[in-house]
Structure formats: structure tokens, C-alpha cells
Amino acid sequence: MLTIHEIEQAIAEKAHGSWAAGETAVWHRLGSGGGSGLFGLRITDNQGALKAAADDFDTLAAPPPPAAVDWRCQDGGRLAPVRDQGLDCGACVAFATAAVVEARHWIDAGSSVELSEAELFHCNGGSCDDGWGLAAGFDSATRGMALLADAPWVDDPTCTSAKMVVTVSSYTELTDFDARRRAVAQGPVVAGMEVYEDLASYVGGIYQQVAGTYRGDHAVCIVGYDDADQCWIVRNSWGTGWGEGGYFRIAYGQCRIDDLPFYSCDTRAV
């Protein structure tokens, strides 16, 4: 396993000091030999199955997206607290989906909710061992999502039925860079990326992959971007003891985050 010192040297040499590494909670957990459950994205499932309708905006001469967006503070903030998926179940798609639906509902309806990843994942065919496809969360959420309090997250893959309170009325695949930024300007979106060993040590700055082996594929929630810094602003599901309070910034083009589709959605109360 890499050492923090080795990562710091690689950051200085390859990323010009753009981010900082340290012994995060995730770093220690991965160092104990666990962590396969952090990488539960199946990137082939659903990819390309939907027409990227938002890409057509360019042909309609839509106005350019704003230079920066951050839903942590936009309109006073529209994000529920960061949560922790744990190490033992590849449910990152469910966590990213819940984060997006919570935020979109808050933006659209003006009220905050915390929604259940467990009900979404365990009651709709999610597999802790095999993970989920990138759009599977939204597809399942068209049947509705329950409150977190009624079905809290546990690794035990048992379906706990609960009352549906919010549903995804539609979702859209986005593959064009400007269309993605326009979508994020309307609210957070789901994205996929590759994870390498050094990401576990991230404590702040604009991440670029500099060291370590490929660990797996991961779903995240994009909550903003900054063209001046050339980066996406991302909410993770590794708890607040990692990154910038559970968030990270990643340079455009890194770790295939710009190669895999983004997915946005519309919501409605049940």
C-alpha cells in the first residue's frame, strides 16, 4: 500500500501541489484490508440506453451555462447532510441517487427531505456484491422513494417496505460537456468515475490522480463546478471524515468522470 509521504511527493511532482493528502477515516479503513464495497458502480449497465436529449440544447443556441455553480451554498444551500455507505455493500449508486433526488426535490418543492438508500437499493434488486448500473437508481426511483427515518441504511440486504414520499418523474442522460454544466446549474446530478488508491487520502484541494492502482468504479453526486478552477464539485458517500467534509473537487477530465454519462432528473411529491 502507498504511504502518505509517497502520495505527497507525487502530488508535488505531477499535480503541482493542487491537492493535499492525509490519513483520512477512509484511508485507515482501506488500509485494514476492506473497502471493496466502496466501488459498486457497474459502468456498462444502462449506459447509452437513453437519448441524451439535453445535448440538443447546443443546436438550439441555448445560452452558455454560468461560470460557476455550487449547490452547497446556492439559494442558501440545497443539500442534506453527507452520509456514509460503509465498506461492505456496493451501493454507491443508491447513495448518489438519493443525494440528487433530495436536492432536486428541495429545489423544486422548497422543502427538504432525507430519503432512504436502503429501500431504494434493497427493494429494487440492488446487489451488495455486484453493485448497480449508473442509471439504475433513477429507474428504481420512478417507483418512489421512502424517508430515511422509515428505512435507515444497513448493510443487511433485506427489503424494508416503507411509504413512498417522493418519486422521480423523469431522468435524462447527458454526455455533452455544456449540457452537463447546464443541468448542474438546475440541480445536482449523478456521475460515475474510476477510483485509484490515492483518492482515499484526499483532504482538500482540486484532485488529480497521481499515484496508486485502480481500485474500482464509483458513483457520485455532482453538486457544482467552477470553470475558473477547471473542476467539478462533488459530494461523496464516504462520510464527513474524508475530503472537504465529505465533498471533493476534481479536475475536469480526471478518472473518466467526463467520459461516463451524467444523469439528471425531475421529481414530484407522491
N, C-alpha and C positions, 0 to 999 in steps of 0.2 A: 504493500500500500504506500502511496505517496506520503511524504511528510509536508507539513505546512510550510516549512522552510523551502522545500523544493518548489512548491506552488508559488510562493512569493518571488523566488528567483525567476520562474517562468513568466510571471506577470510583468516583472520589470523588463525582461528581455523581449517578450512577444506582444504585450499589450500596453507597453509604456506606462505602467502603473495605473491603468484605468479603473482597476477594482482592487479590493482588499480581501485577503483570506484570513481565516481564523478557525479556532476549534469550536464550531457550532454544535448545537444539540444533534443535528443530523450527521455531522462528521463523526461524532462519538458512536452514534447508533450504527452507522455503516461500518465503522472500524471493528465493531464487535462481531461482524460476520453476517449480519442481517441485511435487509434492505431491498430484497427482490420485489417486495410488494409496492415499492415506490414507483416502479416503472411498469404500469399496467396498460399502456396505450398500444392497441393493435392498429398500426397505421394503414393497413390495406383495407380494413372494413369500412364500407360506405364512401371511401374516398372516390371522388369523381362521379358519384351516383346522382348528384343533384346538379341542375344547371346553375352556373354561377351568375344569377340574374343581376346582381349588383355590378358586375363587370361592365354591363351595358351602359352604366352611367357615363362612362367616358365618351361613348359615341353620341350621347345627348348633350355634350358640352356642359356637364354639371360643374358648378363652381368648385374650385380646389378645396380640399379639406383644410381645417385650421392647422397652424404650425405646431401646436401642442395641445394635448388633452390629458387630463388626469382625474379620473372619477373618484379618487380618494378625497379630493377637495372640490371637484366640480359641483356646483349647486349645493354647496355645504357638505358634500360627501354623500355617496350613494352605495356604500359597500358595508355589508355585515362583517362581524369580526372574522379574522383569519382562523381556519380550523386545521386540524392535524389528522391526516388519513392513517397514520401509523405505518408500520413496516410490513405487515403481514397480509395485506389484501390489495390487489392491483386495481383499485377503484378510483384512480386519479381522474378519469373522465367524469365520473359521478360528482366528484368534488368541484371540478371546473364548471360543470353544467349547473350545479346548484348555485355557485357564486354568480354566474351570469344571469340566471333566472331571477335570483333575489334582487340583483342590481337593476335589471330591466323592469321588474315589477315596481320597484321603488321609484324609478324614473317615470314610468308610465302612469302609475296609480297614486303616487305620492305617499305611500305607506310602506314601512319596512317589515319584512318577514325573514325568518330563518327557516330554510327548507331542508328536508331530510334526504341526505345522500343514501342512507341505509335503505329506505323504502324504494327509492328510485333504482338503486343497483340490485338489491337482493330480490325485489319483487318483479324485476323485468329481465331476468336471465343473465345478469352480470356474474362473472366468474372470477373469484379472487385469484385463482391460479392463471387464468388465461387473459384477464383484462377485458377491455371493451374497445370497440371502434370509435373513431373521433366523433361521429355524429350520433352514436347510439344513445347518448344521454338525452339529446333533444328529441330523438324519435320516441323514446320512452316517456319523456315529459309531456308529449302531446296527450297522454292519457291522464296527466295530472301529477302534481307533487304535493306531499304532505308536509306538515310542520315538523321541524327538527325535534321539538319537545315531545311529539307524539311517537316518533320513531328515531331515537338517537343513534348515533353511529356506534356500531360494534363490529368486530372482525367476523363474528359468527355469521355465516351466510344463511340466515334464516329470515324469511319474509315476515315482516310485521305490518299487517294491514292497518291503515290509518286514513282518516278523512282527507280528501284532496282539497286544497285551498287555492292553488294557482296552476294554470296549465300553459304550455307553450302552444300558441295558436298557429305559428308558422316558424320555419327556420330556413336559413339561406347559406349556401356555401359561397365563400369569397376567395378568389385566387389572385386578383389583380391588386397591386400594392396600394394604389389610390383608393380603390373600392374598400379595401380593408380599413384604411385610415378614416374614410367617411363613415363606415359602420361603427368604428370605435368612438367617433365623435357623437354618435347617437346612444352609445352604451357599451359596456364590456362585451367581449366575445370569447369563444373557446378557440384554442390553438393547440398544435402539437409541436414537439421538439425532441431532439436527441439529448440525452444526458450523459455527461462524461464525469469522471471521478472528481475533478477539481470543483465542480459546482457545489458539492456538499460543504465545502469550506467557505463559501461566499458570505461575506458580512456587509458588503456595501460597494457602491460604485457601478460602473457600466461593464457588465460581464462580457468577456470574450474567452472562448475555450483556449486554454494554453497548455494543459498537461493532463495526463491520466488516460485511462482506457474508456471506451464506450461502455456504459452501464445498461442502457435501455431507452425506450421511448416513453414519453411522459406528456400528459395533457395539462394545460394551464389556462388561466383566465387572464386575457389581456385587458388591462384597465386604463391604458393610455399610451401615449407615445410623445416623443419630443424630437422634432426634426433638427433642432439646433445641436442636440447631443447625439442624434442619429441612433435612437434607441426606442424599444418598446418598454412599457412599464407593465409589470406582470405580477399577478397575485398567485402564489403557490399554495400548496396544501400540505406543507411540512411544518406547520406550527409557527408561532411567533419567535421561537428561539433560533430561527435560521433567517439569514438575509436581513433586509431592512424591515424588521418587524413582520416577517412573513412574505414580504414583497421583494422583487428584484428588478433591476433594469438590465436589459440585454441588447447588445448592439444589433442593428439591422443585419440580417443575413447570417447570423450565428446559429449553429446547431440545427440547421434545416428549419428554423422557425418561419422563414419566409418561403420555404418550398412546400410545406404541407398546408392544406386549406385552413382558413379561419371559418368559423360558423357564428352567425348572429341569429337572434330570434326576436319574436314578438310574443308578449304574454297577455293573459287576461285572468281575472279572478274567477274562480269556479262558483 
